[in-house]
Amino acid sequence: MKTFNQYISEIVKGIYKGFGMLIIDGQKVDVEVELYGTDNKNNTFLTRIVDIDKKYQNTHPIGKEVAIPAKTFRRGRWVKVKTPNAFK
């Protein structure tokens, strides 16, 4: 069984797409977030919204910081988005 700290070290900073992982007004919403840090005291991942459906941008604008519980991030349907390198 892995501990919480081992899971955090396995997850790499980057852009992740969550399929129905953010709940707004009772609706599951697909969202892309940029993982930029962790809060080990509260067991959360610190993220910024990169892309969200236009009808939810009033309440959750692009660039808004969102703390996602580690349990949701590890067990949920999150896929790392491959971004091309601009310098190759």
DSSP file (Angstrom, degrees, kcal/mol; ACC not computed):
  #  RESIDUE AA STRUCTURE BP1 BP2  ACC     N-H-->O    O-->H-N    N-H-->O    O-->H-N    TCO  KAPPA ALPHA  PHI   PSI    X-CA   Y-CA   Z-CA
    1    1 A M              0   0    0      0, 0.0     2,-0.2     0, 0.0     0, 0.0   0.000 360.0 360.0 360.0 131.6    0.0    0.0    0.0
    2    2 A K        -     0   0    0      1,-0.1     2,-0.1     2,-0.0     0, 0.0  -0.614 360.0-130.2 -89.6 147.7    1.4    3.4   -1.0
    3    3 A T     >  -     0   0    0     -2,-0.2     4,-1.5     1,-0.1     3,-0.3  -0.413  29.7-101.5 -88.3 171.2    1.3    6.4    1.3
    4    4 A F  H  > S+     0   0    0      1,-0.2     4,-2.0     2,-0.2     3,-0.2   0.895 120.5  54.6 -60.5 -42.6    0.1    9.8    0.3
    5    5 A N  H  > S+     0   0    0      1,-0.2     4,-1.7     2,-0.2    -1,-0.2   0.842 104.7  54.2 -64.5 -33.0    3.6   11.2   -0.2
    6    6 A Q  H  > S+     0   0    0     -3,-0.3     4,-1.0     1,-0.2    -1,-0.2   0.882 107.8  50.4 -67.7 -36.9    4.5    8.4   -2.6
    7    7 A Y  H  X S+     0   0    0     -4,-1.5     4,-1.3     1,-0.2     3,-0.5   0.902 108.0  52.7 -66.2 -40.4    1.4    9.3   -4.8
    8    8 A I  H  < S+     0   0    0     -4,-2.0     3,-0.4     1,-0.2    -1,-0.2   0.899 106.6  52.4 -63.4 -39.6    2.3   13.0   -4.9
    9    9 A S  H  < S+     0   0    0     -4,-1.7    -1,-0.2     1,-0.2    -2,-0.2   0.767 107.3  54.2 -69.2 -22.4    5.8   12.2   -6.1
   10   10 A E  H  < S+     0   0    0     -4,-1.0     2,-0.5    -3,-0.5    -1,-0.2   0.788  92.9  79.2 -80.2 -27.8    4.4   10.1   -8.9
   11   11 A I  S  < S-     0   0    0     -4,-1.3     2,-0.3    -3,-0.4    63,-0.0  -0.709  73.9-151.3 -87.2 127.7    2.1   12.8  -10.3
   12   12 A V        -     0   0    0     -2,-0.5    23,-0.1     1,-0.1    -2,-0.1  -0.699  22.1 -99.4-102.5 147.7    4.1   15.3  -12.4
   13   13 A K  S    S+     0   0    0     -2,-0.3     2,-0.3    23,-0.1    23,-0.2  -0.337  74.6  92.9 -59.4 144.2    3.3   18.9  -13.0
   14   14 A G  E    S-A   35   0A   0     21,-1.0    21,-3.1     2,-0.0     2,-0.5  -0.983  77.1 -47.4 161.1-164.9    1.5   19.5  -16.2
   15   15 A I  E     -A   34   0A   0     66,-0.4    66,-2.9    -2,-0.3     2,-0.4  -0.874  50.1-173.8-104.9 130.4   -1.9   19.9  -17.9
   16   16 A Y  E     -AB  33  80A   0     17,-3.0    17,-2.9    -2,-0.5     2,-0.5  -0.938  16.7-143.4-125.5 145.1   -4.5   17.4  -17.1
   17   17 A K  E     -AB  32  79A   0     62,-2.9    62,-2.3    -2,-0.4     2,-0.5  -0.940  13.5-159.0-109.1 127.4   -8.0   16.8  -18.5
   18   18 A G  E     -AB  31  78A   0     13,-3.4    13,-2.1    -2,-0.5     2,-1.0  -0.917   9.9-144.1-107.4 128.4  -10.8   15.7  -16.1
   19   19 A F  E    S-     0   0A   0     58,-1.8    58,-0.2    -2,-0.5    11,-0.2  -0.782  83.4 -25.7 -95.5  99.6  -13.8   14.0  -17.5
   20   20 A G  E    S+     0   0A   0     -2,-1.0    -1,-0.2     2,-0.1    10,-0.2   0.799 100.3 130.2  70.5  29.6  -16.8   15.2  -15.4
   21   21 A M  E     +     0   0A   0      8,-0.5     2,-0.5    -3,-0.2     9,-0.1   0.604  52.6  66.5 -95.4 -11.8  -14.6   15.8  -12.4
   22   22 A L  E    S-A   29   0A   0      7,-1.5     7,-2.9    -4,-0.2     2,-0.6  -0.947  70.3-153.0-111.3 126.7  -15.7   19.3  -11.5
   23   23 A I  E     +A   28   0A   0     -2,-0.5     2,-0.4     5,-0.2     5,-0.2  -0.882  17.4 174.7-104.8 118.2  -19.3   19.7  -10.3
   24   24 A I  E >  S-A   27   0A   0      3,-2.5     3,-2.0    -2,-0.6    -2,-0.0  -0.989  72.8 -14.9-124.5 123.8  -20.9   23.1  -10.9
   25   25 A D  T 3  S-     0   0    0     -2,-0.4    -1,-0.1     1,-0.3     3,-0.1   0.836 128.8 -54.6  53.2  37.0  -24.5   23.7  -10.0
   26   26 A G  T 3  S+     0   0    0      1,-0.2     2,-0.4    -3,-0.0    -1,-0.3   0.477 115.5 115.1  80.1   2.6  -25.0   19.9   -9.7
   27   27 A Q  E <   -A   24   0A   0     -3,-2.0    -3,-2.5     2,-0.0     2,-0.5  -0.881  66.8-127.3-107.9 136.0  -23.7   19.3  -13.2
   28   28 A K  E     -A   23   0A   0     -2,-0.4     2,-0.4    -5,-0.2    -5,-0.2  -0.701  32.1-164.0 -80.5 129.4  -20.5   17.3  -13.9
   29   29 A V  E     -A   22   0A   0     -7,-2.9    -7,-1.5    -2,-0.5    -8,-0.5  -0.935  19.5-126.8-122.0 135.3  -18.3   19.4  -16.2
   30   30 A D  E     +     0   0A   0     -2,-0.4    23,-0.6   -10,-0.2     2,-0.3  -0.618  40.2 174.9 -74.7 138.1  -15.2   18.4  -18.3
   31   31 A V  E     -AC  18  52A   0    -13,-2.1   -13,-3.4    -2,-0.3     2,-0.5  -0.997  29.7-143.8-147.9 147.0  -12.3   20.7  -17.4
   32   32 A E  E     -AC  17  51A   0     19,-2.7    18,-3.2    -2,-0.3    19,-1.7  -0.962  27.5-178.6-111.1 131.7   -8.6   21.0  -18.2
   33   33 A V  E     -AC  16  49A   0    -17,-2.9   -17,-3.0    -2,-0.5     2,-0.6  -0.909  27.0-130.9-129.0 155.6   -6.3   22.2  -15.4
   34   34 A E  E     -AC  15  48A   0     14,-2.7    14,-1.6    -2,-0.3     2,-0.6  -0.937  21.7-144.4-104.8 117.8   -2.7   23.0  -15.0
   35   35 A L  E     +AC  14  47A   0    -21,-3.1   -21,-1.0    -2,-0.6    12,-0.2  -0.728  32.8 158.4 -81.9 119.2   -1.2   21.2  -11.9
   36   36 A Y  E     -     0   0A   0     10,-2.2     2,-0.3    -2,-0.6    11,-0.2   0.460  56.1 -14.9-122.9  -4.3    1.4   23.6  -10.4
   37   37 A G  E     - C   0  46A   0      9,-1.2     9,-2.6     2,-0.0     2,-0.3  -0.994  53.7-116.1-178.6 178.1    1.8   22.4   -6.8
   38   38 A T  E     - C   0  45A   0     -2,-0.3     2,-0.5     7,-0.3     7,-0.2  -0.943   7.2-148.7-132.6 154.3    0.6   20.5   -3.8
   39   39 A D  E  >> - C   0  44A   0      5,-3.0     5,-1.9    -2,-0.3     4,-0.9  -0.877  15.8-178.4-121.0  95.4   -0.6   21.3   -0.3
   40   40 A N  T  45S+     0   0    0     -2,-0.5    -1,-0.1     1,-0.2     5,-0.0   0.755  78.2  62.3 -69.1 -24.3    0.5   18.4    1.9
   41   41 A K  T  45S+     0   0    0      1,-0.2    -1,-0.2    -3,-0.1    -2,-0.0   0.906 118.7  26.1 -67.6 -40.3   -1.1   19.8    5.0
   42   42 A N  T  45S-     0   0    0     -3,-0.4    -2,-0.2     2,-0.1    -1,-0.2   0.387 106.0-122.4-102.0   1.6   -4.6   19.7    3.5
   43   43 A N  T  <5 +     0   0    0     -4,-0.9    27,-2.5     1,-0.2    28,-0.4   0.932  66.9 131.3  54.8  51.6   -3.9   16.8    1.0
   44   44 A T  E   < -CD  39  69A   0     -5,-1.9    -5,-3.0    25,-0.3     2,-0.4  -0.920  56.0-129.0-130.1 157.3   -4.9   18.8   -2.0
   45   45 A F  E     -CD  38  68A   0     23,-3.2    23,-2.6    -2,-0.3     2,-0.6  -0.898  23.1-134.5-103.0 134.9   -3.4   19.6   -5.4
   46   46 A L  E     +CD  37  67A   0     -9,-2.6   -10,-2.2    -2,-0.4    -9,-1.2  -0.802  36.7 166.3 -93.0 122.8   -3.2   23.2   -6.5
   47   47 A T  E     -CD  35  66A   0     19,-2.3    19,-2.7    -2,-0.6     2,-0.4  -0.873  30.4-141.8-134.2 162.5   -4.4   23.8  -10.0
   48   48 A R  E     -CD  34  65A   0    -14,-1.6   -14,-2.7    -2,-0.3     2,-0.4  -0.978  31.8-112.3-122.6 140.9   -5.4   26.5  -12.4
   49   49 A I  E     +C   33   0A   0     15,-2.1    14,-2.5    -2,-0.4   -16,-0.3  -0.588  36.2 171.4 -74.2 127.8   -8.3   26.2  -14.9
   50   50 A V  E     +     0   0A   0    -18,-3.2     2,-0.3    -2,-0.4   -17,-0.2   0.764  67.8   8.3-102.7 -39.6   -7.0   26.1  -18.5
   51   51 A D  E     +C   32   0A   0    -19,-1.7   -19,-2.7    10,-0.1    -1,-0.4  -0.990  64.8 157.8-149.2 135.6  -10.1   25.2  -20.4
   52   52 A I  E     -C   31   0A   0     -2,-0.3   -21,-0.1   -21,-0.2     5,-0.1  -0.969  51.2 -75.7-150.9 158.8  -13.8   24.9  -19.4
   53   53 A D    >   -     0   0    0    -23,-0.6     3,-1.8    -2,-0.3     4,-0.4  -0.270  45.1-119.9 -58.4 142.8  -17.2   25.0  -21.2
   54   54 A K  G >  S+     0   0    0      1,-0.3     3,-1.1     2,-0.2     4,-0.3   0.787 108.7  61.3 -60.6 -31.1  -18.2   28.6  -22.1
   55   55 A K  G 3  S+     0   0    0      1,-0.2    -1,-0.3     2,-0.1     3,-0.2   0.664 107.4  46.0 -74.0 -12.0  -21.4   28.6  -20.1
   56   56 A Y  G <> S+     0   0    0     -3,-1.8     4,-2.2     1,-0.1     3,-0.4   0.387  84.8  92.7-104.9   1.9  -19.4   28.0  -16.9
   57   57 A Q  T <4 S+     0   0    0     -3,-1.1    -2,-0.1    -4,-0.4    -1,-0.1   0.706  76.7  64.4 -71.3 -18.5  -16.7   30.7  -17.5
   58   58 A N  T  4 S+     0   0    0     -4,-0.3    -1,-0.2    -3,-0.2    -2,-0.1   0.916 115.5  28.4 -68.2 -41.9  -18.7   33.3  -15.6
   59   59 A T  T  4 S+     0   0    0     -3,-0.4    -2,-0.2     1,-0.2    -1,-0.2   0.786 135.4  30.5 -89.5 -29.2  -18.3   31.5  -12.3
   60   60 A H  S  < S-     0   0    0     -4,-2.2    -1,-0.2     4,-0.0    -2,-0.1  -0.692  82.2-169.1-129.6  77.7  -15.0   29.7  -13.1
   61   61 A P    >   -     0   0    0      0, 0.0     3,-1.9     0, 0.0   -12,-0.3  -0.216  37.1 -86.5 -68.3 159.4  -12.9   31.9  -15.4
   62   62 A I  T 3  S+     0   0    0      1,-0.3   -12,-0.2   -12,-0.1     3,-0.1  -0.457 117.7  31.2 -64.6 132.4   -9.8   30.6  -17.1
   63   63 A G  T 3  S+     0   0    0    -14,-2.5    -1,-0.3     1,-0.4     2,-0.2   0.280  83.2 140.6  99.2  -8.5   -6.8   31.1  -14.8
   64   64 A K    <   -     0   0    0     -3,-1.9   -15,-2.1   -15,-0.1     2,-0.4  -0.465  53.6-123.3 -68.3 136.8   -8.9   30.6  -11.6
   65   65 A E  E     -D   48   0A   0    -17,-0.2     2,-0.4    -2,-0.2   -17,-0.3  -0.680  31.3-175.4 -84.8 133.0   -7.0   28.7   -8.9
   66   66 A V  E     -D   47   0A   0    -19,-2.7   -19,-2.3    -2,-0.4     2,-0.7  -0.995  20.2-143.0-131.1 132.1   -8.8   25.5   -7.7
   67   67 A A  E     -D   46   0A   0     -2,-0.4   -21,-0.2   -21,-0.2   -29,-0.0  -0.868  20.2-164.0 -94.9 117.9   -7.7   23.2   -4.9
   68   68 A I  E     -D   45   0A   0    -23,-2.6   -23,-3.2    -2,-0.7     5,-0.0  -0.886  24.8-113.2-104.4 127.7   -8.6   19.6   -5.9
   69   69 A P  E  >  -D   44   0A   0      0, 0.0     4,-2.1     0, 0.0     3,-0.3  -0.299  21.2-127.5 -58.3 141.5   -8.6   17.0   -3.1
   70   70 A A  H  > S+     0   0    0    -27,-2.5     4,-2.6     1,-0.2     5,-0.3   0.845 108.2  58.6 -61.0 -35.0   -5.8   14.4   -3.7
   71   71 A K  H  > S+     0   0    0    -28,-0.4     4,-2.1     1,-0.2    -1,-0.2   0.912 108.6  44.9 -62.0 -42.4   -8.3   11.5   -3.4
   72   72 A T  H  > S+     0   0    0     -3,-0.3     4,-1.7     1,-0.2    -2,-0.2   0.893 114.0  49.2 -67.4 -40.7  -10.3   12.9   -6.3
   73   73 A F  H  < S+     0   0    0     -4,-2.1     5,-0.2     1,-0.2    -2,-0.2   0.878 115.7  42.0 -70.0 -37.3   -7.2   13.6   -8.4
   74   74 A R  H  < S+     0   0    0     -4,-2.6    -2,-0.2    -5,-0.2    -1,-0.2   0.888 125.3  32.5 -76.3 -39.5   -5.8   10.1   -7.8
   75   75 A R  H  < S+     0   0    0     -4,-2.1    -2,-0.2    -5,-0.3    -3,-0.2   0.609 103.9  87.6 -95.8 -13.0   -9.0    8.1   -8.2
   76   76 A G  S  < S-     0   0    0     -4,-1.7     2,-1.3    -5,-0.2    -3,-0.0  -0.085  93.9 -88.1 -80.2-178.2  -10.8   10.2  -10.8
   77   77 A R        +     0   0    0    -58,-0.2   -58,-1.8     2,-0.0     2,-0.4  -0.655  64.8 153.5 -93.8  79.5  -10.6   10.1  -14.5
   78   78 A W  E     -B   18   0A   0     -2,-1.3     2,-0.4    -5,-0.2   -60,-0.2  -0.924  22.3-169.2-110.9 133.3   -7.7   12.5  -15.1
   79   79 A V  E     -B   17   0A   0    -62,-2.3   -62,-2.9    -2,-0.4     2,-0.3  -0.978  24.0-123.1-123.7 132.0   -5.6   12.2  -18.3
   80   80 A K  E     -B   16   0A   0     -2,-0.4     2,-0.5   -64,-0.2   -64,-0.3  -0.601  26.8-134.8 -74.5 130.9   -2.3   14.0  -18.8
   81   81 A V        -     0   0    0    -66,-2.9     2,-0.6    -2,-0.3   -66,-0.4  -0.744  12.7-132.5 -89.1 126.7   -2.4   16.1  -22.0
   82   82 A K        -     0   0    0     -2,-0.5   -68,-0.0   -68,-0.1   -66,-0.0  -0.695  23.6-164.9 -80.6 121.4    0.6   15.9  -24.1
   83   83 A T        -     0   0    0     -2,-0.6     2,-0.1   -68,-0.0   -68,-0.0  -0.898  20.4-117.7-108.4 135.3    1.7   19.3  -25.1
   84   84 A P        -     0   0    0      0, 0.0     2,-0.5     0, 0.0    -1,-0.0  -0.362  26.2-114.3 -70.7 149.8    4.2   19.8  -28.0
   85   85 A N    >   -     0   0    0      1,-0.1     3,-1.0    -2,-0.1     0, 0.0  -0.743  17.8-155.0 -84.6 124.3    7.6   21.3  -27.3
   86   86 A A  T 3  S+     0   0    0     -2,-0.5    -1,-0.1     1,-0.2     0, 0.0   0.647  88.9  57.6 -74.1 -15.1    7.9   24.7  -29.1
   87   87 A F  T 3         0   0    0      1,-0.2    -1,-0.2    -3,-0.0    -2,-0.0   0.327 360.0 360.0-102.8   7.3   11.6   24.5  -29.2
   88   88 A K    <         0   0    0     -3,-1.0    -1,-0.2     0, 0.0    -2,-0.1   0.449 360.0 360.0 -90.9 360.0   12.1   21.2  -31.1
